[in-house]
Amino acid sequence: MSRSFPLVPSLSGLLLLLLSVAVLTLVIERTRYWIHWWRRRPSRSRAWRARIAEAAADPGRLEGSLEDWDRAMAFGEPLLQGAALLAPLLGLIGTVTGLMGVLAQLGPRLELPPGASLATYGQVLLSTAAGLVVSLVASAGLLTNQGLRHWQINQLRRERRRPVETVE
């Protein structure tokens, strides 16, 4: 007599899959953003120096530009933070509910059915492993993006403190 696993592991697995797609998409988008940022570095640097030169008339405009860039650089960080926290928990929910299903299949004596292999029951641990992998990718993407963002904002602030040069 073979009972199927409850719906909850499927639901947690589906949520974990959706979360992993969102994380992967966001990490790819952030990678493209930073590649584009580095490719436009000379033109962006000239534009930033021009804004610094104009800041004497309107200092708030310069700070506003810096805040706009900071917001653009921080895009997706809340999702990555949430995924780093939620993915292992979703994986654990899948594993726990899967183990409950396995224990129900084993019966009151906790014996394997004839011809069954214990290796097939080990698959319930895959959701925990998947949750940890998603969390690792989300954490790596988050920390990389935050590091690059802080570095670039500090570079722009240092540039702002330099003496104003003439802009061509």
Protein Blocks (a to p, Z undefined) as FASTA:
>chain_A
ZZdddfklmmmmmmmmmmmmmmmmmmmmmmmmmmmmmmmmmmmmmmmmmmmmmmmmmmml
mmmmmmmmmmmmmgoklmmmmmmmmmmmmmmmmmmmmmmmmmmmnomnopacehiafklm
mmmmmmmmmmmmmmmmmmmmmmmmmmmmmmmmmmmmmmmmpccdddZZ
